[in-house]
Amino acid sequence: MDFYNRSAIDKRLERFYNNGDIFRAYIQHENFTPLKIVLKTPKEQDLLQQFSSILQQKEKLERCGYPLEYKEFHFKKMGMQKLPVAVLVRDIEQFLLLVNRKEEYAIFVRWYEYMLKEYPKLKELFFTKPKLVVEYAKEWEKFVLIIEFFLKHKYPDIYIREISLEGIDTKYMQKHLKILDILLSCLLGNEPLKSIKDFAFEKRYGLKYILPQLRFRILDEKLRMCGCDDITLTVEQFEALEIDCQKVFIIENKITFLSFVPVQKSIAVFGSGYSIGILKNTLWLQEKEIYYWGDIDMDGFAILSQMRSYFPQTKSLMMDTKTLQLYKDRSVSYKGSKEIELKHLTQEEAVVYKRLASDYYGKNFRLEQEMIPFDYVQDVLNEGSIS
């Protein structure tokens, strides 16, 4: 039996270092609190059975340089034995030597003092997360340059690519946006961003960012814009358009969108799945007839419901029982989605959705747009309700 387990002692010491208490003590100008690790002490029966082994363990422990606390034990058969009962670390220097972190701690002290002098508001952050100082030790010089830029330039209205700071490029900034927001939030009195996705950092600090784009086709040559019928714009530009169309077809599949047939006073918009949400602020769509055409599967109906939550007048196109039954043999199986409550389906659509969820038409059923023949598409479009 290993009574003096050095690995267990080292893990305890490492755990104490990693919890950050020695850094917080420094920040609060507090003295190092002695650390005591109690050791498992052998009983007389253990000594009788494996005295030589325990003696070797004890000697190895003493050679490791741990500051040991001893106690004298008086046994009936073994007599008096002086055995180590604890590792007792009394000061910070001794502790740092044991965990081999003297240099790292010195780095913490140096950068903490520097950052506190320059930015006193960071004290609370460093108290809560003191390891940040060490984790980013090689970055603080650059961080200071970036912090100063944003403190001096509120809402600069430029791209990150245009920020000119010595030794700092675009990729470096993008790599460290999360920690930069944490630092700037502390200095400006904000809550840190929960996520930097979707250009959240750029939006908060007044930077330009890549705007989402939307592609649409003009299906009536009389409505062409500067002779163009296949156009890609930023969403903001699309929202500002004035197109004298009556109908808008939202089409999910790209090749189907590109080959969609001409329709008078109409345009087709490439929906691109759940990103269809970028259309929700396009106010002029409220006055148009809108038709959504997606795959006949659970995702298709979820996107339809989403679209109708923005524009209640939206009608589904070729997502009905008739189309499904005609071309059911062309279906494929896909990784199914979980059933969710869809609040914006018609009664017929809701029935089809429920049946899809229950594998009524087949397990993970999907009838893709590409499987619908174009003569059938043309027939549907020629019906009085659409043409």
C-alpha positions in Angstrom: 0.0 0.0 0.0 1.3 3.5 -1.0 0.9 5.6 2.2 2.8 8.6 0.8 1.3 9.1 -2.6 3.3 11.9 -4.3 1.0 12.0 -7.3 -1.9 12.7 -5.0 0.0 15.5 -3.2 1.0 17.1 -6.5 -2.6 17.0 -7.7 -3.7 18.8 -4.6 -1.0 21.5 -5.0 -1.9 21.9 -8.6 -5.6 22.2 -7.9 -4.9 24.8 -5.2 -2.8 26.8 -7.7 -5.5 26.6 -10.5 -8.4 27.8 -8.2 -6.7 31.2 -8.3 -6.7 31.9 -4.6 -3.0 32.9 -4.5 -3.7 35.5 -7.2 -6.8 36.8 -5.4 -4.7 37.1 -2.3 -2.2 39.2 -4.1 -5.0 41.4 -5.6 -6.5 41.9 -2.1 -3.0 42.5 -0.5 -3.6 39.5 1.7 -0.9 37.1 3.1 -0.6 33.6 1.8 -2.8 31.2 3.8 -0.7 28.2 4.9 -1.8 25.1 2.9 -2.0 21.8 4.8 -2.3 18.4 3.1 -3.0 15.6 5.5 -1.2 12.4 4.7 -2.4 8.9 5.4 -0.5 7.5 8.4 0.4 3.8 8.6 -0.9 1.9 11.7 1.3 -0.4 13.7 0.0 -3.5 11.9 1.0 -1.9 8.6 4.5 -1.2 10.0 4.8 -4.8 11.2 3.8 -6.2 7.8 5.7 -3.9 5.5 8.1 -1.8 7.5 10.8 -1.8 4.8 8.4 -0.7 2.1 6.9 2.1 4.2 10.4 3.3 5.2 11.4 3.5 1.5 8.2 5.5 0.7 9.0 7.9 3.6 12.5 8.5 2.4 11.4 9.1 -1.2 8.9 11.6 0.1 11.5 13.4 2.1 13.8 13.6 -0.9 11.1 15.4 -2.9 11.5 18.5 -0.9 8.0 18.7 0.5 7.8 20.7 3.7 6.7 17.9 6.0 5.0 18.0 9.4 6.0 15.1 11.7 4.4 13.4 14.7 5.8 10.9 17.1 3.8 7.7 17.5 4.4 5.3 20.4 3.5 1.7 19.4 3.5 -1.4 21.7 5.7 -3.5 19.4 7.4 -1.0 17.1 8.2 1.5 19.8 8.5 5.2 19.0 8.3 6.1 15.3 8.5 9.6 13.9 6.3 9.7 10.8 5.2 12.5 8.4 1.5 13.4 8.9 1.1 16.4 6.6 2.6 18.6 3.9 2.5 22.1 5.4 3.3 24.9 2.9 3.8 28.1 4.9 4.6 30.8 2.4 4.1 31.8 -1.3 7.7 31.3 -2.3 7.7 27.7 -1.0 4.4 27.0 -2.8 5.5 28.3 -6.1 8.7 26.2 -6.0 6.7 23.1 -5.3 4.3 23.7 -8.3 7.1 25.1 -10.5 5.2 28.3 -11.2 7.5 31.0 -10.0 8.1 32.5 -13.4 4.4 32.3 -14.3 3.4 34.0 -11.0 6.0 36.8 -11.7 4.4 37.3 -15.1 1.0 37.7 -13.4 2.3 40.2 -11.0 4.0 42.3 -13.7 1.0 42.4 -16.1 -1.6 42.8 -13.3 0.2 45.8 -11.9 0.6 47.3 -15.4 -3.0 46.8 -16.4 -4.4 47.9 -13.0 -2.4 51.1 -13.3 -3.7 51.8 -16.8 -7.2 50.5 -16.3 -8.3 50.3 -12.7 -11.8 49.2 -13.7 -10.3 45.8 -14.6 -9.6 44.9 -11.0 -12.9 43.1 -10.4 -12.5 41.1 -13.6 -9.0 40.0 -12.7 -10.2 39.1 -9.2 -13.0 36.9 -10.6 -10.8 35.4 -13.4 -7.2 36.0 -12.4 -5.8 33.3 -14.7 -6.7 35.6 -17.7 -3.7 37.7 -16.8 -1.4 34.7 -17.3 -3.4 33.1 -20.2 -3.0 36.2 -22.3 0.5 37.3 -21.0 1.9 37.4 -24.6 -1.0 39.5 -25.8 -1.4 42.4 -23.4 0.8 44.8 -25.3 -1.4 44.3 -28.4 -4.6 44.3 -26.3 -3.7 47.7 -24.9 -3.4 49.1 -28.4 -6.7 47.7 -29.5 -8.4 48.8 -26.2 -7.1 52.4 -26.7 -8.4 52.4 -30.3 -11.9 51.6 -29.2 -11.9 54.0 -26.2 -10.8 56.8 -28.5 -13.0 55.9 -31.5 -16.6 55.3 -30.5 -18.5 53.8 -33.5 -15.7 54.2 -36.0 -17.9 52.9 -38.9 -15.0 51.0 -40.6 -14.2 47.4 -41.2 -11.8 45.6 -38.9 -9.6 45.3 -41.9 -9.2 49.1 -41.9 -7.9 49.3 -38.3 -4.3 50.2 -38.6 -2.3 49.3 -35.4 1.3 48.2 -35.4 1.8 44.5 -35.3 -2.0 43.8 -35.4 -3.7 42.3 -38.4 -7.3 41.4 -39.2 -7.0 37.8 -38.3 -5.4 38.6 -34.9 -8.4 40.9 -34.1 -10.9 38.3 -35.2 -9.2 35.6 -33.1 -9.4 37.6 -29.9 -12.8 39.3 -30.2 -14.3 37.4 -27.2 -11.6 38.5 -24.7 -11.5 42.0 -26.2 -15.2 42.3 -25.6 -14.8 41.1 -22.0 -12.2 43.8 -21.4 -14.0 46.6 -23.2 -17.3 45.6 -21.5 -15.6 46.0 -18.1 -14.2 49.4 -19.0 -17.4 50.7 -20.6 -19.8 49.3 -18.0 -21.5 46.7 -20.3 -22.4 43.1 -19.9 -20.1 41.0 -22.0 -21.6 39.5 -25.2 -23.0 36.0 -24.8 -21.8 35.2 -28.3 -19.8 37.0 -31.0 -21.7 35.2 -33.7 -23.5 37.1 -36.4 -21.1 40.0 -36.1 -22.2 40.9 -32.5 -18.8 42.5 -31.7 -18.9 44.6 -34.8 -22.5 45.7 -34.1 -21.7 46.6 -30.5 -18.6 48.7 -31.2 -19.8 50.4 -34.4 -17.8 48.5 -37.0 -18.9 47.7 -40.4 -19.5 44.0 -41.2 -20.3 41.8 -44.1 -24.0 42.2 -44.6 -26.1 39.2 -45.5 -27.0 39.1 -49.2 -30.1 38.0 -51.0 -30.5 36.7 -54.6 -33.6 37.2 -56.7 -34.7 36.8 -60.3 -37.1 39.0 -62.2 -39.6 36.6 -63.9 -41.2 39.3 -66.1 -38.8 40.9 -68.6 -40.8 44.2 -68.4 -39.7 44.6 -64.8 -36.0 44.1 -65.4 -33.6 46.5 -63.6 -31.0 48.1 -65.9 -31.5 45.1 -68.2 -30.7 42.6 -65.4 -33.0 39.8 -64.3 -30.7 37.8 -61.9 -29.6 40.2 -59.1 -27.8 39.8 -55.7 -28.1 42.7 -53.2 -27.5 43.2 -49.5 -30.7 42.7 -47.5 -30.8 46.4 -46.6 -30.7 47.2 -50.3 -33.4 44.6 -51.1 -35.6 46.1 -48.3 -35.3 49.5 -50.0 -36.4 48.3 -53.4 -39.5 49.4 -55.2 -40.5 46.6 -57.6 -43.8 46.8 -59.4 -44.6 43.1 -59.1 -47.7 41.4 -57.8 -46.3 38.0 -56.9 -43.2 36.8 -55.1 -42.1 33.2 -55.2 -39.8 32.0 -52.4 -38.0 29.0 -53.8 -35.7 26.9 -51.6 -33.7 24.8 -54.1 -31.1 26.8 -56.0 -31.3 25.0 -59.4 -35.1 25.2 -59.2 -34.8 28.9 -58.4 -32.5 29.5 -61.4 -34.7 27.6 -63.8 -38.1 28.8 -62.6 -40.3 29.7 -65.5 -41.3 33.2 -66.5 -44.4 34.6 -64.7 -45.9 38.0 -65.4 -45.5 40.7 -62.8 -43.5 38.3 -60.6 -40.1 37.8 -59.0 -38.4 34.7 -57.5 -36.3 34.8 -54.3 -33.8 32.2 -53.4 -34.9 31.1 -49.9 -31.9 29.2 -48.8 -33.5 27.2 -45.9 -34.0 28.6 -42.4 -32.0 31.8 -43.3 -35.3 32.9 -44.8 -35.6 35.0 -41.7 -33.6 37.8 -43.4 -36.8 38.7 -45.3 -38.8 39.5 -42.2 -38.1 43.3 -42.3 -38.9 43.7 -46.0 -42.0 45.8 -45.5 -43.0 46.1 -49.2 -43.6 42.3 -49.2 -46.6 42.9 -47.1 -48.5 44.1 -50.1 -47.5 41.2 -52.4 -48.9 37.8 -53.1 -46.3 35.4 -51.7 -45.8 31.8 -52.6 -43.4 29.5 -50.8 -42.1 26.4 -52.5 -40.0 24.0 -50.4 -39.4 20.3 -50.2 -42.2 18.2 -48.9 -40.5 17.2 -45.6 -40.6 18.3 -42.0 -38.1 21.1 -42.5 -40.0 22.4 -45.5 -43.2 22.9 -43.5 -41.2 24.4 -40.6 -39.8 27.0 -43.0 -43.2 27.6 -44.5 -44.6 28.3 -41.0 -41.7 30.6 -40.3 -42.3 32.6 -43.5 -46.0 32.8 -42.7 -45.3 34.2 -39.3 -43.7 37.2 -41.0 -46.2 37.4 -43.9 -49.5 35.8 -43.1 -50.7 35.9 -46.7 -48.0 33.4 -47.8 -49.4 30.4 -49.7 -47.6 27.1 -50.1 -46.8 26.0 -53.6 -46.8 22.3 -54.6 -46.6 21.2 -51.0 -50.0 19.6 -50.9 -51.4 16.0 -50.8 -52.0 16.0 -54.5 -48.4 16.7 -55.4 -47.1 14.2 -52.8 -49.3 11.4 -54.0 -48.4 12.0 -57.7 -44.7 11.8 -57.1 -44.4 9.8 -53.9 -42.3 7.2 -55.7 -39.6 9.8 -56.2 -39.0 10.4 -52.5 -35.8 9.9 -50.7 -34.9 9.3 -47.0 -32.9 11.9 -45.0 -31.8 12.5 -41.5 -35.2 13.4 -40.0 -36.0 16.4 -37.9 -37.8 16.4 -34.5 -41.5 17.3 -34.6 -42.2 20.8 -33.2 -45.4 22.8 -32.9 -46.0 24.8 -36.0 -48.5 27.5 -35.5 -48.9 28.9 -39.0 -50.0 25.9 -41.2 -53.3 25.4 -42.8 -55.4 22.4 -41.8 -54.2 20.4 -44.9 -50.6 21.3 -44.3 -50.8 20.4 -40.7 -52.2 17.0 -41.6 -49.3 16.3 -44.0 -46.8 17.6 -41.4 -48.2 15.2 -38.8 -48.1 12.3 -41.2 -44.4 13.1 -42.1 -43.6 13.2 -38.4 -45.2 9.8 -37.8 -43.5 8.2 -40.9 -46.9 7.7 -42.5 -45.5 8.1 -46.0 -42.2 6.3 -45.1 -39.4 6.7 -42.7 -37.9 10.2 -42.8 -39.8 10.9 -46.0 -38.7 13.7 -48.3 -40.0 14.7 -51.7 -37.5 17.2 -53.1 -38.4 20.1 -55.4 -36.0 18.7 -58.1 -38.2 15.6 -58.4 -41.2 17.6 -59.6 -41.4 17.7 -63.4 -41.4 21.1 -64.9 -44.5 20.4 -67.1 -46.4 19.9 -63.8 -44.9 23.1 -62.4 -46.1 24.9 -65.5 -49.6 23.5 -65.1 -49.8 24.6 -61.5 -48.6 28.1 -62.4 -51.2 28.3 -65.1 -54.1 27.7 -62.7 -56.3 30.6 -62.3 -55.3 31.2 -58.6 -51.7 31.8 -59.5 -51.3 32.9 -63.1 
